[in-house]
Amino acid sequence: HPEISWSESARPFLSVPGRLAETVASVVRDVLGQAPELNTAGGTSDARWFAENGIEVVEFGLVPYQMHGIDERCRIADLDKLCRVVYELG
């Protein structure tokens, strides 16, 4: 019988939605006119280090094209929207 060993390379980065998630969602609705979708479809994240210590985390940003690949890029219109949201959060 072959021996199988497991290693954990990425932990979940879920946190209980609270004030931070509510604030970001509110600003996104105000600036972009639509509610954000809460999900973790983006893959793993360094946010896992905070979440596992009970710190609320929220990640949001651009829709990447060819993420981590040659010619990674975004749409200028998307960058403009992101900048407006970040400005209002500031």
N, C-alpha and C positions, 0 to 999 in steps of 0.2 A: 504494500500500500504506500502510495506517495505521501510524503509529509507536506502538509499545507500550513503556511503561516500567514497571518494577516498583519497589515500595518495600516495605521490611520494616517492619511495624508491631507485630509481636509475635513474640518468639522463644520457643522451648520452655523450660520450666523443669524439665526432668528432671535429676536428679542420681543418682549411683550410691547405692543404699540402703546405709546403714551404721549406725553406732551410734545416730544420732538416730532414724532410721526404726524400728529395732528397739525402742528405748525407748518411742517413742510407741505403736507397735503393741502392745507388752506391756501398757502402762498401759490402753489402750483395751480390750484383752481382759479384763484384771482388773476394770475398773470396769463395763464394759457387757456382758461375757459373750459377746462376739463379736469376731472378727478384722476389722480394717478392710480395705477393698479399696484396693489401691494403684493409682491411676489419675490421669490429668490431665484428666478430663472437665469440670472446672470452668471451662475457658477459660484465658485468659492470666493472668499474674500478675507482680507485681513481683519474685517469687522468681527470675525469669529473670536478674536482675542478679547474684544470688549464685551461681546454678547455673553460669553461664557463666564464673565465676571459680573453679570447682572446690569451692565450698562446698556441703555437703549441705543440701538444703531439704526441708521437710515442711510441707504445708498441710493443715489439717483444721478442721472447724468445723460450723456449722449448715447444715441444708438450707434454702436461702432460698426464699421465696415471692415472686414478682414482683420478682426481684432488680433493683436499681437503678431501680425503678419507683415509682409512687405506691402508698403503703401497703405498702412492703416490710415483711415481718414474719417471725416464726418462732414455732414452738410453744413454750410455756413448758416443757413436759416435755423438749423437745430442749435448751433453754437450761440446764436443770438438769443434764442429762447432760454437756453441754460443761463446765459449771462444775466438776463432780466430776472430770472428766478433767484439766482444767487444774490443779486443786488438787493432784492426785496427782503431776503432772509437776513442780510447784513444789518 
